[in-house]
Amino acid sequence: MHGFIEPQLVLNLNLRQWDLLIRQARSANVLARLSYLFDSVGILNQIPAQPYAHIKSIQSYADRFYISLNWEITCIQEALKAIDVPLVLLKGSAYFIAGNKSAIGRIFLM
């Protein structure tokens, strides 16, 4: 997927190619990562309307996901304080709580 290596190349895609990119990215669970990448390099607003709607939708979903994830981690931390057990987070949750940029656009089951 060239979008991760040279995100500006997606601006040359036709709608059929956009459809394929979005379907494959969604299937591989990387559409949100792509959306944040496009945003970070300043090309998000140059994407055609149809794919833009999908990309903004997944970005909104990811934003809500992070709010929920943060809330759940906070609740678990509070529950564990009462029994003095440390919270150990793995993979996506650990990246998120550490502020690691690998967490950007990462959506997973909680």
C-alpha positions in Angstrom: 0.0 0.0 0.0 1.8 3.1 -1.3 -0.3 5.4 1.0 2.0 4.7 3.9 5.3 5.2 2.1 4.3 8.2 -0.1 0.9 9.4 1.1 0.8 12.1 -1.6 0.5 9.4 -4.3 -3.1 8.8 -3.2 -4.1 12.2 -4.7 -3.6 10.6 -8.2 -6.1 7.8 -7.6 -9.4 7.6 -9.4 -12.6 6.7 -7.6 -12.3 3.0 -8.4 -8.8 2.9 -7.0 -10.0 4.8 -3.9 -12.8 2.3 -3.4 -10.2 -0.6 -3.5 -7.8 1.3 -1.2 -10.6 2.0 1.4 -11.9 -1.6 1.3 -8.5 -3.1 1.6 -7.4 -0.7 4.4 -10.7 -1.3 6.3 -10.2 -5.1 5.9 -6.6 -4.8 7.2 -7.8 -2.5 10.0 -5.5 0.3 8.9 -8.0 2.8 7.5 -7.8 5.0 10.6 -4.0 5.0 10.5 -4.2 6.1 6.9 -6.6 8.9 7.8 -4.3 10.3 10.5 -1.4 10.0 8.1 -3.2 11.9 5.4 -4.1 14.5 8.0 -0.5 14.8 9.3 0.9 15.4 5.8 -1.8 18.0 5.0 -3.5 16.2 2.1 -6.8 15.2 3.9 -8.7 18.1 2.4 -7.5 17.3 -1.1 -9.1 13.9 -1.1 -12.3 13.5 -3.3 -15.6 13.8 -1.5 -16.6 10.1 -1.6 -13.4 8.7 -0.1 -13.1 11.7 2.2 -16.4 10.8 3.8 -15.2 7.3 4.6 -11.9 8.6 5.9 -13.4 11.3 8.1 -15.9 8.7 9.4 -13.2 6.3 10.6 -11.3 9.2 12.1 -14.3 10.2 14.1 -14.8 6.6 15.2 -11.1 6.4 16.2 -11.4 9.6 18.2 -14.4 8.2 20.1 -12.5 4.9 20.5 -9.6 6.7 22.3 -12.0 8.5 24.6 -13.5 5.1 25.6 -10.2 3.5 25.9 -8.9 6.2 28.2 -12.0 6.0 30.3 -11.7 2.2 30.6 -8.0 2.4 31.5 -8.9 5.0 34.2 -11.6 2.8 35.6 -9.3 -0.3 35.7 -6.6 1.8 37.4 -9.0 3.0 40.1 -10.3 -0.6 40.7 -6.7 -1.9 41.0 -5.7 0.8 43.5 -8.0 -0.7 46.1 -6.1 -4.0 46.0 -2.7 -2.6 45.3 -2.1 -4.4 42.0 -0.2 -2.7 39.2 -1.9 -2.3 35.9 0.0 -3.9 33.0 -1.1 -2.9 29.5 -0.1 -4.7 26.3 0.2 -3.8 22.7 -2.2 -1.1 21.5 -3.3 0.0 25.0 0.3 0.3 26.1 1.2 2.4 23.1 -1.8 4.6 23.8 -1.2 5.2 27.5 2.6 5.8 26.8 1.7 8.4 24.1 3.6 6.4 21.5 2.8 7.6 18.0 2.3 3.9 17.0 -1.1 4.2 18.7 -2.3 6.8 16.3 -5.1 5.3 14.3 -4.8 2.0 16.0 -8.3 0.5 16.7 -8.6 -2.9 18.5 -11.0 -4.9 20.6 -11.1 -3.9 24.3 
